[in-house]
Amino acid sequence: MFISFSLGFVGVIFGLYQLGDWPSWLYLMPAILVFSVAIWRSWLRIEHFSLGVIIGWIWLSLSVFLTPNLSESMMGETHWVEGRIVGLVQNNVRESNSLPIQRYEMRLTRLESLDQNAYQAWSWPKPTIRLSCYRCNWTPKPGESYRLAVRIKPIHGSMNPGGFDYEAWAHQQDLKATGYVRINEAEPRLLKHSFDHHQIRAALGHHLNSVWGDSRFGGIYNALLYADRQAISDNDWSLMRATGTIHLMAISGLHLALVALMGYGVGRLIWRLPIRRFERYPVHWFGSAVALMLATIYGLLAGFSIPTQRAWIMVAVTVVFLLLRRQFQPWSVLLLAALVVVVWQPESVLSQGFWLSFLAVGLIFLVLNQPQVKARPVWQKAVLIQLVLSIGLAPALWWFYQQVPIYSLLANLLAVPFVSFIGLPLLFLTTLVSFLSNDLAVLLVWLNDYLWAGLWWALNTISQWPLSEWKPVPIALWQVVLVYGLVFSGLLFRWTASKPVAKSPRPPSRSHLKSNLFVKLMSIGLAVGILFWPNKPENVPYGGFWLSLLDVGQGQALVIETQNKTLVYDTGPSFGARFDGAQIAISPYLRYRGKRTIEMLMVSHADRDHAGGARSLVEDWPIETRLSGQVERLKQNFELSGFEACEASQSWWWDGVKFEVLAPGLFVAGDHNDQSCVLKVSTTDASVMITGDLSSKHEAKLIEHYGQSHLRSSVLIAGHHGSRHSTHQAWLQALQPELVLFSAGYRNAFGFPAQQTRQRIEAKQIDWLNTACEGAIQIRFTPQEWLVFNRSRVSKKRWFHHQCELTL
């Protein structure tokens, strides 16, 4: 009945994490009532399940209550912080065209205002924040405690349909805030230096980087040995993503299990040495102890991050079962590991890795449990397991990432054995030898490079095959849950005629074998049918369009969809070399909507907050037409070609919807902002006006040229993110919008939307919304009317998400 208890415990914690608000204790009463009835009626499974629900609810409540938090009143201001550096320091991280920065995490003991009038202090547990330091002339080390002047910022990520939930990820990592060091306010002051296992990681990294030299795969080696993935290139990440081998770069259960197996073998060899004192211990005890010790050392080298802790717990539970010589019960072991992980870190249920890890192990147990598989040779079992994992994990990958690597089976059949039996052991050997002989280590590095180059060539070849990444229409969570429920329950089903006689179980008859096979095939058939249940996204009716103003922080990106066409206006900012508005918002949204092409990309002008994601969007999507108000500057700053100039004479119809470019081209533009493409999209009686960063000076010129009747619009996207130099009274009077939308970052450095702009809008009693507090804002336009039908920060709200003041 332990299985029922574990399912109840994990299930209720997962369910509570799906709620928008923390529920009242009254909602726990039904579980208590069911538990009471189950005890009275001796319904053991229900009794244990409901007990798991009750204890899980209480456990998560205590965890949330004891979690340290930073006061909201201290956000957005500069404060003194005291704390210890934890984890590795990322040096020389570069954001595009900017100064190098350092990033690291600090576990706080004290936070106080600069005037020392307000403070917070913690003894245990302590909150962790992630800090950045620009132009720092000092390098902190793990274990050092500092007093720093820091501008504190809350964890507030973008919220978009189909997009990544950054706040949920930060909650999993136990991060309470971000910030950057204000070196102009005061010099950092070192308080003390204490030992930290991350110091060993840093020293090992420094040593290994000198060993690798200019090795092509140095970043891969660092990731596998001590979980430092800084040096892995974008191309390598893309290759592993396309081939479904990205899991090999996270030190997970596979890696720790391999190290534990190596340790078990080493332990048995040591036990057999002619040393009498070892003979008093059983050989499997000695082997298990060495296995757990080496797995723990490897976990420490990996930083014991949350995924590594989860993997270590899974390995430790398995080793303990074997150590106690208990009959190995795979489902009990799996659920015990899941229970321990969730007890240790309840927020693990938010992690994709948590579900993928346990699902993968469950599928392996499921395969090995089948009578037809047990008698097969080992190599056939290995191939069959990889086949089942490639197919069996597809629904989960489909749900999590909206894409499935088609050739992951073949790629993993090459990569997993290579990493398990060649790559990882050879890296361990190279590391050990590097401390003894530099010359021999250089030869081993050459051998590593040669072998890894062969694997990379094979993966690169596979990734070039057609349809290497299948990007289907997203599926619903209920489909995924039901599919796995049917598969596991069907394949575990056993039909018996009667209770077996003690010590002489009756073998199943041929009819029962046929019945079992029929149930299994039916469950798999139903699962496939549910998986491919028609789940086509809602279509836009003829004569109307959808406007989606996406949440990209301090920038602008929006998508306009008619019945058969898609227009992307602006692509948001870039957030460094690896992330931009297209990657975090536009592409996930387009995949979520089942799009295959973009009919038009219009980049209003070449400022970074509007064009920062253009390159990745052009590389990732087929685009028929490209327009911009600054073609030459776009080519100069972003090396983008193939764009044509948008001009006031351009207009077209898509599916009964009219598109008009109102500017530039009518007047001489004084600066970059006034070269923005001004676009009006209209149905019969409703329209939206999009102006980029147009200033009030050119707003006035447009009024003079077109007249108020031509400019009138139902919805206005405020110019320049709500700057006080745009969206003036005359412009509002001419358009007479019913709603104004701001695309601005939360607590952005410019103070957008400006107070003057908001006051002008409110004076005319016009409603307004801001992506900073609403997330992506979606509006349905029909020929006669319009309606706001989604605000992502509202529809995707969870109780642990950050909420801001709606007046921002």
TIDOKE-959784 format. One record per residue (C-alpha): residue number from 1; y, z, x. Coordinates in steps of 0.1 Angstrom, whole numbers, plus 5000, padded with zeros to 4 digits. Each point is the difference from the previous one (the first is absolute). Last residue first. Example, Ala and Ser with C-alpha at 12.3 -4.5 7.8 and 13.67 -1.06 7.14 Angstrom:
<rs>
   nr  north    up  east
    2   4989  5071  5137
    1   4966  5007  4986
</rs>
This chain:
<rs>
   nr  north    up  east
  808   5502  4867  5027
  807   5005  5012  4965
  806   4963  5001  4993
  805   4996  5029  5024
  804   4969  4994  5020
  803   4963  5006  4995
  802   4975  5002  5028
  801   4964  4994  4991
  800   4976  5030  4999
  799   4998  5001  4961
  798   4992  4963  4999
  797   5022  4973  4985
  796   4987  4964  5000
  795   5017  4991  4967
  794   5032  5019  5007
  793   5005  4989  5037
  792   4989  4966  4989
  791   5026  4994  4973
  790   4984  4976  4975
  789   5008  4984  4967
  788   5038  4995  5002
  787   5006  4977  4970
  786   5018  4967  4994
  785   5010  4980  4970
  784   5001  4966  4982
  783   4981  4975  5022
  782   4979  5028  5014
  781   5008  5019  5032
  780   4977  5027  5012
  779   5015  5024  5025
  778   4983  5018  5030
  777   5016  5026  5022
  776   4982  5009  5032
  775   5006  5036  5010
  774   5021  5020  4975
  773   5018  5024  5024
  772   5010  4977  5029
  771   4995  4970  4977
  770   5032  5009  4982
  769   5006  4996  4963
  768   5032  4995  4980
  767   5012  5002  4964
  766   5035  4986  4992
  765   5025  5023  4983
  764   5030  4980  5014
  763   5011  5031  5019
  762   4964  5005  5011
  761   5001  4967  5019
  760   5033  5007  5017
  759   4989  5035  5009
  758   4968  4988  5015
  757   5020  4976  5022
  756   5024  5027  5011
  755   4971  5024  5008
  754   4985  4974  5024
  753   4964  4989  4993
  752   4995  5002  5029
  751   5010  5029  5022
  750   4999  4979  5031
  749   4974  5021  5019
  748   4975  4997  4972
  747   4990  5031  4981
  746   4972  4980  4982
  745   5004  4963  5008
  744   5019  4976  4978
  743   4993  4972  4975
  742   5024  5008  4971
  741   4995  4986  4965
  740   5027  4997  4974
  739   4991  4999  4963
  738   5018  4988  4968
  737   5021  4975  5020
  736   5035  4990  4989
  735   5001  4971  5026
  734   5037  4995  5000
  733   5010  5036  4996
  732   4975  5012  5026
  731   5015  4974  5025
  730   5035  5010  4991
  729   4992  5037  5005
  728   4984  4995  5034
  727   4963  4996  5009
  726   5006  4997  5037
  725   5021  5017  5027
  724   4989  5035  4989
  723   4965  4990  5011
  722   4974  5002  4973
  721   4971  4984  5019
  720   5023  4971  5013
  719   5005  4986  4965
  718   4985  5018  4970
  717   4971  4981  4983
  716   5015  4993  4966
  715   4981  4999  4967
  714   5011  4984  4967
  713   5022  4975  5016
  712   5034  4983  4992
  711   5009  4976  5028
  710   5006  4969  4979
  709   5020  5018  4974
  708   5022  5017  5026
  707   5013  4970  5017
  706   4983  4978  5026
  705   5026  4995  5027
  704   5023  5031  4995
  703   4971  5023  4994
  702   4983  4986  5031
  701   5031  5006  5021
  700   5003  5036  4987
  699   4964  5007  5011
  698   5009  4984  5033
  697   5026  5027  5007
  696   4977  5027  4986
  695   4974  4993  5027
  694   4967  4982  4997
  693   4971  5018  5016
  692   4972  4983  4981
  691   5015  4989  4966
  690   4972  5000  4974
  689   5011  4996  4964
  688   4974  5004  4972
  687   4998  4983  4967
  686   4993  5004  4962
  685   5006  4978  4969
  684   4981  4967  5006
  683   4985  5010  5034
  682   5021  5002  5031
  681   4998  5005  5038
  680   5032  5002  5019
  679   4999  4998  5038
  678   5028  5006  5026
  677   4988  4991  5035
  676   5018  5021  5025
  675   5026  4984  5022
  674   5024  5027  4990
  673   4980  5026  5019
  672   5002  4981  5033
  671   5037  5001  5002
  670   5032  4982  4988
  669   4982  4974  4978
  668   5020  4969  4992
  667   4997  4992  4963
  666   4977  4980  4977
  665   4970  4996  5023
  664   4983  5033  4995
  663   4995  5006  4970
  662   4991  4996  4964
  661   4963  4990  5004
  660   4986  4996  4965
  659   4965  5005  4987
  658   4991  4993  4963
  657   4968  5012  4984
  656   4979  4977  4977
  655   4970  5000  5023
  654   5022  4994  5031
  653   5033  4982  4997
  652   5023  4991  5029
  651   5034  5005  5015
  650   5017  4992  5033
  649   5037  4990  5002
  648   5011  5034  5013
  647   4981  4996  5032
  646   4969  5015  5016
  645   4995  4986  5035
  644   4965  4988  5010
  643   4975  5020  5019
  642   4972  4985  5021
  641   5007  5022  5031
  640   4997  5037  5007
  639   5007  5013  5035
  638   5012  5033  4985
  637   5036  5003  5014
  636   5007  4964  5009
  635   4981  4983  4972
  634   5014  5024  4974
  633   5034  4994  5015
  632   4996  4963  4996
  631   4988  5001  4964
  630   5026  5025  4987
  629   5002  4998  4962
  628   4962  4996  4999
  627   4974  4978  4982
  626   4963  4994  5006
  625   4979  4979  4978
  624   4962  4997  4997
  623   4988  5032  5015
  622   4964  5006  5011
  621   4998  5037  5008
  620   4992  5022  5030
  619   5021  4984  5028
  618   5030  4994  4978
  617   4998  5036  4986
  616   4997  5014  5035
  615   5031  4981  5012
  614   5021  5009  4970
  613   4995  5037  5001
  612   5033  5009  5017
  611   5020  4975  4980
  610   5019  5022  4976
  609   5004  5033  5020
  608   5002  4979  5033
  607   5030  4980  4989
  606   4992  4963  4998
  605   5013  4991  4966
  604   4987  4997  4964
  603   4965  4991  5011
  602   4985  4979  4972
  601   4963  4994  5001
  600   4987  4975  4974
  599   4967  4990  4985
  598   4981  5029  5015
  597   4962  4995  5001
  596   4968  5017  4990
  595   5012  5027  4976
  594   4976  5025  4984
  593   5027  5024  4989
  592   4987  5028  5023
  591   4999  4973  5028
  590   5036  4993  4994
  589   5009  5037  4999
  588   4981  5007  5033
  587   5018  4970  5016
  586   5035  5011  4988
  585   4999  5038  5007
  584   4988  5014  5033
  583   4993  4967  5018
  582   5030  4981  4987
  581   5024  5029  5006
  580   4991  5003  5036
  579   4974  5016  5023
  578   4985  4993  5034
  577   5029  4994  5024
  576   5023  5025  4985
  575   5011  5008  4965
  574   5012  4966  4989
  573   5022  4998  4970
  572   4993  4985  4965
  571   4988  4965  4993
  570   5028  4983  4980
  569   4995  4982  4967
  568   4963  4991  4994
  567   4994  4973  4973
  566   4967  4996  4982
  565   4990  4972  4976
  564   4975  4995  4971
  563   5012  5022  4971
  562   5031  5011  5018
  561   5000  5027  5027
  560   5031  5013  5018
  559   4993  5022  5031
  558   5025  5023  5017
  557   5008  5012  5034
  556   5031  5019  5012
  555   5006  5025  5028
  554   5004  5037  5007
  553   4965  5010  4988
  552   4977  4971  4989
  551   4996  5009  4963
  550   4994  4968  4982
  549   5023  4985  4973
  548   4975  4983  4978
  547   5014  4976  4974
  546   4975  4984  4976
  545   5008  4968  4982
  544   5003  4984  4966
  543   4999  4966  4984
  542   4962  4997  5002
  541   4983  5034  5000
  540   4994  5019  5033
  539   4963  5007  5004
  538   4984  5035  5001
  537   4978  5002  5031
  536   4964  4987  4996
  535   4974  5027  4998
  534   4971  4981  4986
  533   4969  5021  5008
  532   4988  4990  5034
  531   4991  5035  5011
  530   4987  5009  4966
  529   4976  4971  5000
  528   4989  5008  5035
  527   4993  5036  4991
  526   4982  4989  4968
  525   4977  4978  5021
  524   4994  5028  5025
  523   4991  5025  4972
  522   4977  4974  4984
  521   4982  4992  5033
  520   4995  5037  5006
  519   4988  5007  4965
  518   4976  4970  5001
  517   4986  5011  5033
  516   4993  5035  4987
  515   4984  4986  4969
  514   4978  4977  5021
  513   4989  5029  5021
  512   4993  5020  4969
  511   4979  4972  4986
  510   4981  4998  5033
  509   4992  5038  4998
  508   5018  5025  5021
  507   4977  5021  5023
  506   4991  5034  4984
  505   5012  5029  5022
  504   4972  5022  5014
  503   5013  5031  5016
  502   5010  5014  4965
  501   4994  4974  4973
  500   5029  4977  4995
  499   5020  5002  4967
  498   4993  4971  4978
  497   5006  4963  4997
  496   5024  4996  5029
  495   5031  4977  5002
  494   5021  5004  5031
  493   5037  4990  5001
  492   5017  5003  5034
  491   5009  4963  5000
  490   5014  5001  4964
  489   5020  5032  5005
  488   5015  4988  5032
  487   5008  4965  4989
  486   5012  5010  4965
  485   5024  5027  5013
  484   5012  4977  5027
  483   5010  4974  4975
  482   5014  5025  4976
  481   5024  5015  5026
  480   5011  4966  5012
  479   5006  4987  4965
  478   5019  5031  4989
  477   5023  4996  5031
  476   5012  4966  4989
  475   4995  4967  5019
  474   5025  4981  5020
  473   5000  4961  4997
  472   4981  4987  5030
  471   5011  4998  5036
  470   4969  4988  5019
  469   5006  5002  5038
  468   4981  4975  5022
  467   5005  4974  4973
  466   4994  4971  5025
  465   4986  5010  5034
  464   5026  5009  5026
  463   4992  5037  4998
  462   4964  4993  5011
  461   5011  4983  5031
  460   5024  5028  5009
  459   4972  5025  4994
  458   4977  4981  5024
  457   5027  4996  5027
  456   5008  5037  4996
  455   4964  5010  5006
  454   4998  4978  5031
  453   5034  5014  5013
  452   4985  5035  4994
  451   4972  4992  5024
  450   5022  4986  5028
  449   5026  5027  4996
  448   4974  5028  5002
  447   4985  4983  5032
  446   5034  4998  5016
  445   5006  5037  4991
  444   4967  5008  5016
  443   5010  4983  5032
  442   5033  5018  5001
  441   4982  5033  4994
  440   4978  4993  5030
  439   5031  4997  5022
  438   5017  5031  4985
  437   4970  5022  5007
  436   4993  5035  4987
  435   5025  5006  4971
  434   4997  4963  4990
  433   4962  5004  4998
  432   5003  5023  4970
  431   5023  4977  4982
  430   4980  4969  5008
  429   4968  5017  4987
  428   5017  5010  4967
  427   5013  4964  4997
  426   4965  4987  5006
  425   4986  5023  4973
  424   5027  4988  4975
  423   4996  4962  5006
  422   4963  4996  5004
  421   4978  5019  4975
  420   5024  5009  4972
  419   5029  4976  5006
  418   4976  4970  5004
  417   4978  5011  4972
  416   5030  5003  4976
  415   5018  4969  5012
  414   4973  4973  4996
  413   4985  5009  4966
  412   5035  5012  4991
  411   5014  4965  5003
  410   4971  4984  4981
  409   5003  5024  4971
  408   5038  5000  5002
  407   5000  4963  4992
  406   5018  5002  4966
  405   5025  5026  5010
  404   5011  5014  4965
  403   5035  5003  4988
  402   5021  5021  4976
  401   5000  5028  5026
  400   4987  5031  4982
  399   4984  4985  4969
  398   4984  4970  5017
  397   4990  5022  5029
  396   4982  5023  4976
  395   4984  4971  4982
  394   4989  4984  5033
  393   4984  5032  5014
  392   4966  4991  4985
  391   5000  4964  5012
  390   5008  5006  5037
  389   4982  5034  4999
  388   4969  4985  4984
  387   4998  4972  5027
  386   5006  5025  5028
  385   4971  5021  4986
  384   4978  4970  4997
  383   5006  4990  5036
  382   4992  5035  5013
  381   4969  5003  4977
  380   4988  4967  5013
  379   5004  5012  5036
  378   4982  5032  4993
  377   4969  4983  4986
  376   4994  5002  4962
  375   4978  5027  4983
  374   5029  5020  4986
  373   5018  4970  4985
  372   4978  4991  4971
  371   4997  5037  4990
  370   5039  5002  4996
  369   5014  5032  5015
  368   5012  4983  5031
  367   5023  4978  4979
  366   5015  5029  4981
  365   5004  5022  5031
  364   5020  4971  5016
  363   5021  4996  4968
  362   5008  5037  5000
  361   5011  4998  5037
  360   5023  4971  4992
  359   5014  5018  4968
  358   5006  5031  5020
  357   5020  4982  5026
  356   5018  4976  4976
  355   5010  5029  4977
  354   5015  5021  5028
  353   5015  4970  5018
  352   5020  4991  4969
  351   5015  5035  5002
  350   5014  5016  4969
  349   4968  5021  4997
  348   5008  5014  5035
  347   5029  5020  4984
  346   4975  5029  4994
  345   4997  5005  5038
  344   4975  5027  5010
  343   4985  5004  4965
  342   5000  4962  4997
  341   4982  4995  5033
  340   4975  5028  4993
  339   4992  4985  4965
  338   4996  4964  5014
  337   4977  5013  5027
  336   4980  5019  4974
  335   4999  4969  4979
  334   4986  4979  5028
  333   4974  5026  5011
  332   4989  5006  4964
  331   4997  4963  4994
  330   4980  4994  5032
  329   4975  5029  4996
  328   4986  5006  5035
  327   4973  5027  4997
  326   5015  5029  5019
  325   4994  5001  5037
  324   5029  5024  5004
  323   5013  4978  5028
  322   4996  4969  4979
  321   5021  5014  4972
  320   5025  5013  5026
  319   5002  4966  5016
  318   5007  4983  4967
  317   5027  5025  4990
  316   5016  4996  5035
  315   5000  4962  4997
  314   5018  5000  4967
  313   5024  5027  5011
  312   5008  4979  5031
  311   5007  4969  4979
  310   5025  5020  4978
  309   5016  5015  5031
  308   5004  4965  5015
  307   5016  4987  4968
  306   5024  5030  5000
  305   5009  4996  5037
  304   4979  5020  5025
  303   5021  4985  5028
  302   4974  4974  5009
  301   4993  5019  5032
  300   4993  5030  4978
  299   4976  4980  4979
  298   4982  4988  5032
  297   4997  5036  5011
  296   4987  5011  4966
  295   4974  4971  5000
  294   4989  5010  5035
  293   4995  5037  4989
  292   4982  4990  4968
  291   4975  4978  5019
  290   4996  5026  5027
  289   4991  5027  4974
  288   4977  4975  4981
  287   4981  4992  5032
  286   4995  5037  5009
  285   4989  5009  4965
  284   4977  4969  4998
  283   4983  5011  5033
  282   4992  5035  4987
  281   5017  5027  5021
  280   4980  5023  5023
  279   4991  4971  5022
  278   5036  4996  5012
  277   4998  5030  5023
  276   4971  4984  5019
  275   5020  4972  5016
  274   4977  4971  5010
  273   5022  4974  4980
  272   4985  4992  4966
  271   5029  5018  4982
  270   5025  4979  5019
  269   4983  4968  4987
  268   5000  5014  4964
  267   5037  5008  5003
  266   5008  4965  5013
  265   4983  4985  4970
  264   5017  5022  4975
  263   5033  4994  5017
  262   4996  4962  4998
  261   4991  5004  4963
  260   5031  5022  4995
  259   5021  4974  5018
  258   4987  4973  4976
  257   5006  5022  4970
  256   5035  5007  5012
  255   5007  4962  5002
  254   4984  4991  4967
  253   5016  5030  4982
  252   5035  4989  5010
  251   5021  4993  5031
  250   5021  4973  4984
  249   4999  4967  5018
  248   4966  4990  4987
  247   5013  5002  4964
  246   5021  4968  5007
  245   4968  4980  5001
  244   5004  4982  4966
  243   5005  4966  5016
  242   5035  4993  4988
  241   5011  5035  5007
  240   4986  5000  5035
  239   5018  4968  5008
  238   5033  5012  4984
  237   4998  5032  5020
  236   4994  4980  5032
  235   5029  4977  4993
  234   5023  5030  4994
  233   4991  5013  5035
  232   4982  5033  5006
  231   5021  5020  5025
  230   5009  5029  4976
  229   4964  5006  4989
  228   4994  5033  5018
  227   4968  5013  4986
  226   4986  5016  5032
  225   4972  4977  5012
  224   4998  4973  4973
  223   5037  4995  4995
  222   5006  5001  5038
  221   4974  4973  5006
  220   5015  4978  4973
  219   5035  5004  5015
  218   4987  4991  5034
  217   4983  4968  4987
  216   5019  4974  5020
  215   4998  5021  5031
  214   5033  5002  5020
  213   4991  5033  5017
  212   4971  5015  4982
  211   4996  5028  5026
  210   5037  5009  5000
  209   5000  5001  4962
  208   4969  5022  5003
  207   5017  5027  5020
  206   5031  5002  4978
  205   4978  5001  4969
  204   4978  5027  5014
  203   5031  5021  5008
  202   5013  4994  4964
  201   4966  5009  4985
  200   4997  5031  5021
  199   5035  5010  4989
  198   4989  4994  4964
  197   4976  5029  5005
  196   5031  5023  5000
  195   5009  5027  5025
  194   5034  5016  4996
  193   5035  4992  5014
  192   5030  5020  4989
  191   5035  4996  4986
  190   5012  4967  5014
  189   5035  4993  4988
  188   5010  4965  4988
  187   5037  4992  5007
  186   5024  5003  4971
  185   5017  4980  4973
  184   4999  4967  5018
  183   4962  5002  5004
  182   4996  5000  4963
  181   4962  4998  4997
  180   4987  4980  4971
  179   4983  5011  4968
  178   4969  5000  4979
  177   4987  5025  4975
  176   4970  5020  4988
  175   4972  4982  5017
  174   4965  5013  4991
  173   4983  4967  5010
  172   4986  4997  4965
  171   5035  5006  4986
  170   5014  4974  5023
  169   4975  4975  4986
  168   5008  5009  4964
  167   5037  4995  5009
  166   4994  4966  5015
  165   4983  4986  4969
  164   4993  4964  5010
  163   5011  4974  4975
  162   4982  4984  4970
  161   5030  5007  4978
  160   5027  5014  5022
  159   5011  5035  5011
  158   5018  5002  5034
  157   4997  5033  5019
  156   5019  5033  4998
  155   4987  5027  5024
  154   5032  5020  5002
  153   5025  4996  5029
  152   5011  5026  5025
  151   5027  4992  5026
  150   4989  5019  5030
  149   5017  5022  5027
  148   4972  5012  5021
  147   4984  5033  5012
  146   4968  4992  5018
  145   4964  5011  5004
  144   4978  4981  5024
  143   4963  4996  4991
  142   5000  4962  5002
  141   5027  4987  5024
  140   5036  4992  4993
  139   5016  4971  5019
  138   5037  5002  5009
  137   5028  4974  5002
  136   4997  4992  4963
  135   5017  4968  4989
  134   4987  5005  4964
  133   4978  5029  4991
  132   4977  4999  4970
  131   4984  5030  4984
  130   4970  5005  4977
  129   4999  5034  4982
  128   4973  5026  4998
  127   5002  5032  4979
  126   4985  5033  5013
  125   4972  5020  4984
  124   5006  5026  5011
  123   5031  5016  5016
  122   5028  4981  4983
  121   5038  5002  5001
  120   5027  4985  4978
  119   5037  5002  5007
  118   5035  5002  4985
  117   5033  5012  5015
  116   4992  4990  5036
  115   5030  4977  5002
  114   4977  4972  5011
  113   4976  5007  4972
  112   4967  5016  5007
  111   4964  4989  5004
  110   4973  5023  5015
  109   4963  4998  5010
  108   4996  4963  4997
  107   4970  4978  5010
  106   5015  4970  5017
  105   4987  4964  4999
  104   5010  4973  5024
  103   5019  4967  5002
  102   5020  4987  5029
  101   5025  4972  4998
  100   5009  4968  5018
   99   5033  4984  4989
   98   5002  4974  4974
   97   4994  4962  4995
   96   4968  5007  4980
   95   4989  5036  5001
   94   4986  5010  5034
   93   4976  5029  5008
   92   5007  5010  5036
   91   4979  5031  4999
   90   4978  5013  4972
   89   4994  5036  5007
   88   4964  5011  4994
   87   4992  5028  4975
   86   5019  5033  4995
   85   5034  5009  5013
   84   5008  5036  4992
   83   5029  5013  4979
   82   5036  5010  4996
   81   5024  4981  4979
   80   5038  5001  4999
   79   5014  4981  4971
   78   5017  4967  4992
   77   5002  4991  4963
   76   4981  4976  4977
   75   4976  5026  4989
   74   5009  5037  5003
   73   5005  5005  4963
   72   4965  4986  4993
   71   4985  5031  5017
   70   4971  4992  5023
   69   4965  5007  4988
   68   4971  5022  5011
   67   4967  4996  4982
   66   4988  5033  4986
   65   5006  4991  4963
   64   4985  4965  5004
   63   4968  5014  5016
   62   4998  5028  4974
   61   5002  4974  4972
   60   4975  4978  5017
   59   4975  5028  5002
   58   5005  5011  4964
   57   4994  4965  4987
   56   4969  4996  5022
   55   4987  5034  4989
   54   5002  4990  4963
   53   4987  4965  5005
   52   4971  5012  5021
   51   4991  5025  4974
   50   5001  4972  4974
   49   4975  4980  5021
   48   4978  5031  5006
   47   4997  5009  4963
   46   4996  4963  4989
   45   4971  4997  5024
   44   4985  5033  4989
   43   5002  4997  4963
   42   4987  5035  4993
   41   5014  5001  4965
   40   5021  5031  5006
   39   5009  4990  5035
   38   5009  4965  4988
   37   5022  5014  4972
   36   5020  5021  5024
   35   5004  4971  5025
   34   5011  4977  4971
   33   5027  5026  4990
   32   5012  5005  5036
   31   5003  4962  5004
   30   5019  4998  4966
   29   5023  5028  5012
   28   5012  4982  5032
   27   5026  4980  4981
   26   5017  5034  4991
   25   5007  5005  5037
   24   5028  4975  4996
   23   4998  4967  5017
   22   5019  4989  5032
   21   5019  4969  4991
   20   4993  4963  5005
   19   4963  5006  5002
   18   4976  4980  5022
   17   4996  5028  5025
   16   4987  5023  4973
   15   4971  4975  4994
   14   4990  4999  5037
   13   5000  5037  5000
   12   4979  5001  4968
   11   4975  4975  5014
   10   4994  5018  5033
    9   4992  5033  4984
    8   4980  4985  4970
    7   4980  4977  5022
    6   4993  5028  5025
    5   4988  5023  4972
    4   4977  4973  4985
    3   4985  4993  5035
    2   4994  5037  5006
    1   4978  5000  4969
</rs>
